Amino acid sequence: MSLAFEALSLTLRGRKILNGISGQFQPGKVTVILGANGAGKSSLLSCLVGLREPQGGSVTLGDRRLLSLENRERGRLIGLLPQRPDIHWNVDVKTIVGLGRLPHAGRWGMSAADHEAVERAMIATDCTDLADRQAMRLSGGEQGRVLLARVLAGEPQWLLADEPLASLDPAHQFDVLDRLKNYATDGNGVIVVLHDLTQAARIADDIMVLKDGAILAAGSREEVMTAEVMGQAYGVEVQITTSNTGEPLVVPVRRL
């Protein structure tokens, strides 16, 4: 089912963050949201997952308004990896990942299917060797992988990730992006906020660009990832080329 928003308006502390914007995301695709700092990217994700209620407009999942869904059902359908996630519980990693199954667990606790989902998520994020370690003693990059595993363990139909590459080394950045791409290939919807333009071009099927709370451009990667649009969004000149292996390279070269 599609995830859509219509005439979405949000004001925080007297500042207009989202300015009556509308759009739709399709399952089976990775949509990357781009834009300069303060463009409204994280605020849009918060509305899409139901953490913020907009002053105007609505978010719908299929033919149902998102905020009409009971919290447990919403948690089964949409998973969020927030920006700069922190772990504040001095428990082992497997317990943290298991929290992703709470919307599914019955009154008697986790089932065999729940435990299997946790194991799959830890394998997918290269966390199995961390299972028995105390989560608060992990590095920032390790914590990021663990919290992504928690989201994946919930097996949501929609996975929203806000800057999931923060604190990750290059190898694990590729691993995470590949996992998100595979998650969409399996038929789920994936929406990712990124700042790395090359990684965005690598993973995106569609791109939405925000500027000052409005949608500057939205469409396929080929339509939107252009020097003109990136220049308008970020105020920089970019060069768009390909590597010797055919991968896209989007390089900012100077301020405009």
C-alpha positions as CSV (number, residue, x, y, z in Angstrom):
1,M,0.0,0.0,0.0
2,S,1.2,3.5,-0.8
3,L,2.2,6.1,1.8
4,A,0.9,9.5,0.9
5,F,0.6,13.0,2.4
6,E,-1.6,15.9,1.3
7,A,-1.5,19.6,2.1
8,L,0.9,18.9,5.0
9,S,1.7,21.9,7.1
10,L,3.8,22.1,10.2
11,T,4.9,25.0,12.3
12,L,7.4,24.6,15.2
13,R,8.3,27.4,17.6
14,G,6.7,30.0,15.3
15,R,8.6,28.8,12.2
16,K,6.9,27.3,9.2
17,I,8.7,23.9,8.7
18,L,6.4,22.3,6.1
19,N,4.4,24.5,3.8
20,G,1.3,22.7,2.6
21,I,3.2,20.0,0.7
22,S,1.7,16.9,-1.0
23,G,3.3,13.7,-2.3
24,Q,3.2,9.9,-2.5
25,F,5.6,7.1,-1.9
26,Q,5.3,3.6,-3.6
27,P,6.2,0.2,-2.1
28,G,8.9,-1.7,-3.7
29,K,11.0,1.4,-4.2
30,V,13.7,3.3,-2.3
31,T,12.9,7.0,-2.1
32,V,15.7,9.3,-0.9
33,I,14.8,12.6,0.6
34,L,17.4,15.3,0.0
35,G,17.7,19.0,1.0
36,A,19.9,21.4,2.9
37,N,19.9,21.6,6.7
38,G,16.6,23.0,7.9
39,A,14.7,22.1,4.7
40,G,12.1,20.0,6.6
41,K,13.4,16.4,5.9
42,S,13.3,15.1,9.5
43,S,10.1,16.8,10.3
44,L,8.4,15.2,7.3
45,L,9.6,11.8,8.4
46,S,8.2,12.5,11.9
47,C,4.8,13.2,10.4
48,L,4.9,10.2,8.1
49,V,5.5,7.9,11.1
50,G,2.9,9.6,13.3
51,L,5.3,11.1,15.8
52,R,4.2,14.6,15.0
53,E,0.6,15.7,14.2
54,P,0.7,18.4,11.5
55,Q,-1.4,21.6,11.9
56,G,-2.8,21.0,8.5
57,G,-3.2,18.2,6.0
58,S,-3.0,14.5,6.5
59,V,-1.0,11.3,6.0
60,T,-2.6,8.2,4.6
61,L,-1.5,4.6,4.5
62,G,-3.4,2.9,1.7
63,D,-6.9,4.3,2.2
64,R,-6.6,4.9,5.9
65,R,-5.5,8.0,7.8
66,L,-2.3,7.2,9.6
67,L,-3.4,8.9,12.9
68,S,-6.6,6.8,12.9
69,L,-4.5,3.6,13.4
70,E,-4.0,2.1,16.8
71,N,-0.4,2.5,18.0
72,R,0.3,-1.2,17.9
73,E,-1.0,-1.6,14.3
74,R,1.0,1.5,13.2
75,G,4.1,0.0,14.8
76,R,3.6,-3.2,12.7
77,L,3.2,-1.2,9.5
78,I,5.9,1.5,9.8
79,G,9.3,1.4,11.4
80,L,11.6,4.4,12.0
81,L,15.3,4.7,12.5
82,P,15.6,8.2,13.8
83,Q,18.5,10.7,13.3
84,R,21.3,10.3,15.9
85,P,19.6,7.4,17.8
86,D,20.9,6.7,21.3
87,I,20.7,3.7,23.5
88,H,20.0,4.4,27.1
89,W,19.3,0.9,28.4
90,N,22.2,-1.1,29.9
91,V,21.0,-4.4,28.4
92,D,22.5,-6.8,25.9
93,V,22.2,-6.2,22.2
94,K,19.9,-9.1,21.5
95,T,17.4,-7.6,24.0
96,I,17.6,-4.3,22.2
97,V,16.9,-5.9,18.8
98,G,14.1,-7.9,20.3
99,L,12.2,-4.7,21.1
100,G,11.5,-4.4,17.4
101,R,9.1,-7.3,17.8
102,L,6.9,-5.7,20.5
103,P,4.1,-4.7,18.1
104,H,3.9,-8.4,17.1
105,A,4.4,-10.2,20.4
106,G,1.5,-11.9,22.0
107,R,0.5,-11.7,25.7
108,W,2.8,-14.6,26.6
109,G,5.9,-13.0,25.1
110,M,7.9,-13.6,22.0
111,S,7.1,-16.6,19.8
112,A,9.6,-18.8,17.8
113,A,8.7,-16.6,14.8
114,D,9.7,-13.5,16.8
115,H,13.0,-15.0,17.7
116,E,13.7,-16.0,14.1
117,A,12.9,-12.4,12.9
118,V,15.4,-11.1,15.5
119,E,18.1,-13.5,14.3
120,R,17.5,-12.6,10.6
121,A,17.8,-8.9,11.4
122,M,21.0,-9.3,13.3
123,I,22.5,-11.3,10.5
124,A,21.5,-8.7,8.0
125,T,23.2,-5.9,9.9
126,D,26.3,-7.9,10.9
127,C,25.4,-7.8,14.6
128,T,25.5,-11.5,15.6
129,D,28.9,-11.2,17.2
130,L,27.5,-8.3,19.3
131,A,24.5,-10.3,20.7
132,D,25.7,-10.7,24.3
133,R,27.5,-7.3,24.6
134,Q,26.1,-4.5,26.7
135,A,24.5,-2.1,24.2
136,M,25.7,1.1,26.0
137,R,29.3,0.0,25.7
138,L,29.3,-0.2,21.9
139,S,30.7,2.4,19.5
140,G,28.4,4.8,17.8
141,G,28.7,2.9,14.5
142,E,27.9,-0.4,16.3
143,Q,24.9,1.2,18.0
144,G,23.7,2.4,14.7
145,R,23.7,-1.1,13.2
146,V,22.0,-2.5,16.3
147,L,19.2,0.0,16.1
148,L,18.7,-0.7,12.4
149,A,18.5,-4.3,13.3
150,R,15.8,-3.4,15.8
151,V,13.7,-1.8,13.0
152,L,14.3,-4.7,10.6
153,A,13.2,-7.2,13.3
154,G,9.8,-5.6,13.3
155,E,9.4,-6.4,9.6
156,P,7.4,-3.3,8.8
157,Q,5.8,-2.7,5.4
158,W,7.4,0.7,5.4
159,L,10.9,1.5,6.7
160,L,11.9,5.1,7.3
161,A,15.5,6.0,8.1
162,D,16.9,9.4,8.9
163,E,20.6,9.6,8.1
164,P,21.3,5.9,8.7
165,L,24.9,6.3,7.6
166,A,26.0,8.5,10.5
167,S,28.9,7.1,12.5
168,L,29.3,4.1,10.1
169,D,32.6,3.2,8.5
170,P,32.6,3.0,4.6
171,A,32.2,-0.8,4.5
172,H,29.2,-0.8,6.8
173,Q,27.7,2.2,4.9
174,F,27.6,0.0,1.8
175,D,26.2,-2.9,3.8
176,V,23.4,-0.8,5.2
177,L,22.4,0.7,1.9
178,D,22.5,-2.7,0.3
179,R,20.2,-4.0,3.0
180,L,17.8,-1.1,2.5
181,K,17.8,-1.7,-1.2
182,N,17.1,-5.4,-0.7
183,Y,14.3,-4.6,1.7
184,A,12.6,-2.6,-1.0
185,T,13.2,-5.3,-3.6
186,D,11.3,-7.6,-1.4
187,G,8.2,-5.4,-1.9
188,N,8.4,-3.1,1.1
189,G,8.6,0.7,1.0
190,V,11.8,2.4,2.0
191,I,12.2,6.2,2.6
192,V,15.7,7.4,3.5
193,V,17.0,10.9,4.4
194,L,20.6,11.3,3.2
195,H,23.2,14.0,2.8
196,D,25.7,12.0,0.8
197,L,24.7,12.7,-2.8
198,T,26.7,9.9,-4.4
199,Q,25.2,7.4,-2.0
200,A,21.8,8.8,-2.7
201,A,22.3,8.4,-6.5
202,R,23.5,4.9,-5.9
203,I,20.5,3.6,-3.8
204,A,17.6,5.7,-5.0
205,D,14.8,4.7,-7.3
206,D,13.0,8.0,-6.7
207,I,14.2,11.2,-5.1
208,M,12.3,14.0,-3.4
209,V,14.1,17.3,-2.8
210,L,12.9,19.7,-0.1
211,K,13.8,23.4,0.2
212,D,12.5,25.8,2.8
213,G,9.6,23.4,3.7
214,A,8.4,23.0,0.1
215,I,9.1,20.3,-2.5
216,L,11.6,21.6,-5.0
217,A,11.6,18.4,-7.2
218,A,10.3,14.9,-7.0
219,G,10.5,12.0,-9.4
220,S,12.8,9.3,-10.6
221,R,16.5,9.5,-9.8
222,E,17.3,10.3,-13.5
223,E,14.9,13.1,-13.5
224,V,15.8,14.7,-10.2
225,M,19.6,14.1,-9.7
226,T,20.7,16.8,-12.0
227,A,23.3,19.6,-11.5
228,E,20.5,22.2,-11.9
229,V,18.3,20.7,-9.2
230,M,21.2,20.1,-6.8
231,G,22.5,23.6,-7.3
232,Q,19.1,25.0,-6.4
233,A,18.7,22.8,-3.4
234,Y,22.2,23.2,-1.9
235,G,23.6,26.4,-3.4
236,V,26.6,24.5,-4.8
237,E,27.9,23.5,-8.2
238,V,28.0,19.8,-8.6
239,Q,29.6,17.5,-11.2
240,I,27.7,14.3,-12.0
241,T,29.8,11.5,-13.5
242,T,30.3,7.8,-13.3
243,S,33.1,5.7,-11.8
244,N,35.1,3.2,-13.9
245,T,32.7,0.5,-12.6
246,G,29.6,2.5,-13.8
247,E,28.5,3.8,-10.3
248,P,27.3,7.4,-10.2
249,L,29.5,10.0,-8.6
250,V,27.9,13.3,-7.5
251,V,30.7,15.7,-6.4
252,P,30.1,19.3,-5.0
253,V,32.9,21.5,-6.4
254,R,32.1,25.0,-5.3
255,R,29.5,27.3,-3.8
256,L,27.3,29.2,-6.2
